[in-house]
Amino acid sequence: MKATISWWQLDQSSQTIDSLRKYLKEEGVAPWEAIQGMHSKAWISDPANNLWGAVVMWDSHDAIRQPLPPNRALELIGYPPSTRVTFDVEALVEQNRILHWLADAATKETR
């Protein structure tokens, strides 16, 4: 499993956290609802530092490379994320389940 974290520093954009929240409510979530190999996506903000971003959990590195919906945040904000990093996910706790990923191995589930 992989995790991608993207942050936009909004100081140079005409967009604000409030305007991006409005976009998210009106149209931002729907294109991401049926992406194969995407475990979950969370949109995040840090008002104190004027940051907007997303955390995406992917089932595999191949899932990241597939065609994805247009990046409307990039279009609205007007420039690429200030920071984008991808990590290996070693374990994930979700609704009373613990999922462990081992490099090139099948997922193990512990209850």
C-alpha positions as CSV (number, residue, x, y, z in Angstrom):
1,M,0.0,0.0,0.0
2,K,1.1,3.5,-0.8
3,A,0.1,6.9,0.7
4,T,0.4,10.2,-1.3
5,I,0.3,13.5,0.6
6,S,0.0,16.7,-1.4
7,W,0.0,20.2,0.0
8,W,-0.6,23.6,-1.7
9,Q,0.7,26.7,0.0
10,L,-2.1,29.1,-1.0
11,D,-0.4,32.4,-0.5
12,Q,0.2,32.9,-4.2
13,S,-3.3,31.8,-5.3
14,S,-6.6,33.6,-5.6
15,Q,-8.2,30.5,-4.0
16,T,-8.8,30.3,-0.3
17,I,-9.5,27.4,2.0
18,D,-13.2,28.5,2.0
19,S,-13.4,28.6,-1.8
20,L,-11.8,25.2,-2.1
21,R,-14.2,23.8,0.5
22,K,-17.1,25.1,-1.6
23,Y,-15.6,23.4,-4.7
24,L,-15.2,20.2,-2.7
25,K,-18.9,20.3,-1.7
26,E,-20.2,21.1,-5.1
27,E,-18.1,19.0,-7.4
28,G,-14.8,17.9,-5.9
29,V,-15.6,14.5,-4.4
30,A,-17.7,12.8,-7.1
31,P,-15.0,12.2,-9.7
32,W,-13.0,10.2,-7.1
33,E,-15.7,7.9,-5.8
34,A,-15.0,5.0,-8.1
35,I,-11.2,5.0,-8.7
36,Q,-9.9,1.4,-8.9
37,G,-7.0,0.8,-6.6
38,M,-7.7,3.9,-4.5
39,H,-8.3,2.8,-0.9
40,S,-9.4,6.3,0.3
41,K,-8.9,10.0,-0.2
42,A,-9.0,12.7,2.4
43,W,-8.9,16.4,1.6
44,I,-7.1,18.3,4.3
45,S,-6.5,21.9,5.3
46,D,-4.4,23.9,7.7
47,P,-6.0,27.4,8.0
48,A,-3.2,28.6,10.4
49,N,-0.6,28.1,7.6
50,N,-2.9,28.7,4.6
51,L,-2.4,25.1,3.3
52,W,-4.8,22.9,1.3
53,G,-4.1,19.3,0.4
54,A,-5.0,15.7,0.1
55,V,-4.0,12.3,1.5
56,V,-4.6,9.4,-0.8
57,M,-4.2,5.7,0.2
58,W,-3.5,3.5,-2.8
59,D,-3.6,-0.3,-2.9
60,S,-0.4,-0.4,-5.0
61,H,2.1,1.7,-6.9
62,D,0.4,0.7,-10.2
63,A,-2.8,2.2,-9.0
64,I,-1.1,5.6,-8.7
65,R,0.0,5.4,-12.4
66,Q,-3.5,4.8,-13.9
67,P,-5.4,7.6,-15.6
68,L,-7.0,9.7,-12.9
69,P,-9.7,12.4,-12.9
70,P,-8.5,15.9,-13.9
71,N,-6.7,17.6,-11.0
72,R,-9.2,20.4,-10.5
73,A,-7.4,21.7,-7.4
74,L,-4.3,22.3,-9.5
75,E,-6.5,24.1,-12.1
76,L,-8.2,26.2,-9.5
77,I,-5.2,27.0,-7.4
78,G,-3.1,27.7,-10.6
79,Y,0.1,25.8,-9.8
80,P,1.3,22.4,-8.8
81,P,1.4,21.3,-5.1
82,S,4.1,22.9,-3.1
83,T,4.9,19.4,-1.7
84,R,3.9,16.0,-3.0
85,V,5.4,12.9,-1.4
86,T,4.6,9.2,-1.6
87,F,5.3,6.7,1.1
88,D,5.0,3.0,1.8
89,V,2.3,2.2,4.3
90,E,3.4,-0.3,6.8
91,A,0.1,-0.7,8.7
92,L,-3.3,0.8,8.8
93,V,-6.0,0.6,11.5
94,E,-9.4,1.0,10.1
95,Q,-12.7,0.3,11.9
96,N,-11.2,-2.1,14.4
97,R,-9.1,-3.9,11.8
98,I,-5.3,-3.8,11.5
99,L,-3.9,-4.3,8.0
100,H,-0.2,-4.9,7.5
101,W,1.5,-4.6,4.2
102,L,4.8,-6.2,3.5
103,A,6.9,-5.4,0.5
104,D,5.8,-7.5,-2.5
105,A,3.6,-9.7,-0.2
106,A,-0.1,-10.2,0.1
107,T,-2.0,-8.2,2.7
108,K,-2.4,-9.8,6.1
109,E,-5.3,-8.9,8.2
110,T,-5.4,-9.1,12.0
111,R,-8.6,-8.7,14.0
